[in-house]
Amino acid sequence: MTELEIKVILADSISNQYPEYIMGIEFPFQFGERRADLALLREMELTSYEIKSATDRTTRLSYQLDSYKSYFDYCYVVCEESNLKEVRNNTPRSIGILIVSNKKIKHIRKSNKFKNHNKESLCSTLPINFLRNKASLKKIKSKHDLCKHISSKHPIETIRKWTRLNFKERYETASKLVKIEKGDTINKDDIFTLTKKSPTKLVRRTS
């Protein structure tokens, strides 16, 4: 299966399991160096899903997942039956595993909850105008320096809350649009909608 095909099945499964979902596709974090294939906000907690199709390499998976644990509350790897063994061998036990089988999502292992987040990584996803407002220092220009400054001034609970609220603001409108227009299942067009930056108003797609 292709990554897009797995995304469609995963997003559809999530939409059925959590009707109140707020979902983002290709969510950038850690100053844009990483992208979560799918991110889900539920009850102000963020879950990441990293897709590994049968043709993807998994040798660096454990290293890649370290950055996910520093930002997300829960982390899952989504794979196929054919590469499940390989994914198990390269994934820490703290990371959850799901497999795609017969166009369904099957839970193999539950994710631990991660709390030891990195403040600067969290700050990296916040808009620069927001960061400047919180910093109250006009002389700080770069986003990296702003994140470093704010990380030294605010507790992690506060910064974490800011990022979850920002994710909601960023993807809530697109998620609502998909819910309105969704047919029997989520499709590739819905995935595209959840990948784009959310509009401020609901605008129906036109064929």
N, C-alpha and C positions, 0 to 999 in steps of 0.2 A: 504494500500500500504506500501511497505517497504521503508526505507530511500533511498536505492539505486535506486529503481524505480522512486522515486520523483526526485532524482538527475539527472537521465537520461532525464526526461521530462523537468526539469528546464534548464539544460545545452543546450538541443536541442532548447528550446524556445529562450534562449539568443543568441545562434549561428545564429538563423534566424533573430532575431531583430537587432543584432549588428554584422554584418559580419566581422568587424575588431577586434573582441574581443580578449582579452588576459585573460585567465581564469585559476584559480587554484582551485583544490579540496582539502579539509581538510587542509586549509592554517593555519599554526601555528602562533600565535602572543602572546604578553604578556609573553615573556620568555617561550613559549611553554605550558603555562597553559591553553590556550584557542585555539580552532580550529574553523575556519569558515568553515561550510559545503561546501560552494562555495564562491569564491571571484572573482569579475570582475573588471578589469582595463579598463577604458574608458575615453579618453581625460584627462589622468593623475589624475583621481579620482577613488578611490576604493569603491566598493559596496560589502557589505557582505550579505549572505543569510543563515539564520539559519532555518533548516528544522525541523518541528515538525509533525510527522505522527500521525495518530489517536490513536496510542498506547503509545505515548510519554507523559510524565508528563510536565505540563507547570507552576507549582506552583512557581518555581524559575526563570521563564523566565525573569521577569523584572530585577532581580538582575544580571543575566547572560548578559543581553543586555547592561548594563552600561559599561562593558569592551569593547564591540563592538563600542559604541559611542566614546570612547576615542581613537580609532585607525582609523576607517573607515569614509569615507565622507557621505555614505548613508547606511542604515541598513534595511533589510527586514526579516520578518518571513514568511516562506512558509509552509502552512498547508493544510489540507483537509477540505472539506465541513462539515464533521462530527465533527470536533473539532474547527471550526472557532469561535464559541461563546466563548469557553474556552480561545482560543488564544487572542481574543479581550479583555477579562476581565483581562488578565495577561500581556498585552503589552502596554507600554506607547504610547500615541497618536503621539509622534514624530517618532515612528518606523513604517515603511511601512508593509503592509500585502499583500501577494499573496496567492491564493488557487489553488490547482491542481484539475481540474474537467474534466472528460472525456478525460484524457491525454493531457489537455491543461492548460496553465497558465492564470489565471484571476487576474487582479489587483483589489484589494479591497481598499487599502489606500496607498497613496504616502508617501515615507519617507521624513522627513526633511533633510536638509543638516547640518552635524555636523562639527563644526570648533574648538570646545574646546578640542583639542586632548591632550593626555598626552605624553610629550616628551620622557620619559623613556620607555613607552609602544611602541612608534614608533621605538625608537632605538633598542629595543629588537629583531627585525626581521632582523637587518642588520648583515652581516657577521662579525665575531670578528676581522679578519684582517683589514677590512675596518674601524672598530671602533678604532683599535689601531693606524692606520694611521692618522685618524682625531684627535685623542687625543694627539699624539706626546709625550706620556709619557710612557716609558717602564716599569716603576715601577707599573703601574696599571695592575693587572693580571685578575681579575674576570670580566665577562661580565656585571654583575650588576653594578660594580663600574665604568666601562668604560661608560656605558649608563648614569649613574648619572653625571659623569664628562662632557661628551659631551652635555648633556641637559643643563648644567649650562653655556656652552660656545657658543652655537649656537641658533639662533632664530628658532621658531617652523616651520616657512615657509621653511627654509633650510632643517631641519630634515625630514619634511613631503615629500619634493621633493626627498630626498635620498631614502626614503622607497618606493615611487611609482616607481622610476627608478629601484630599486632592484627587485621589484615584476615583472616588465617588463622583466628584464634580466633572472629572475628565471623561468618564465612560457611562454615566447614568443615562444621559439623553440617547446615546446610540443603543444602549441596552433596551431602553423603552421602545425605541423604533423597531428593533428586531422583534420584540414581543408583540407589537401591533401587527407587523407584516408577516410574521412567521406562519408558514403553512403547517402541514403535518409534522415536518421536521425542519431543523436548521439547514440551510444550504450554503453554497459557496458565496453567494451575494451577501448573506448575513455575516459571514466571516469577514468580508471586505468592509462592511459597515462597522464592525467591532474593531477593525484595525485602524481606521481613520480617527483623527482627532474629532471629538464630539462637537456637533453644532450646538448652538445655544437654544435652538428651537427644533421641535420635531418637524422633519420634512420628509414626506413619503417619497420612496423611490418611484421613478416613472420608467415604464418599459419602453 
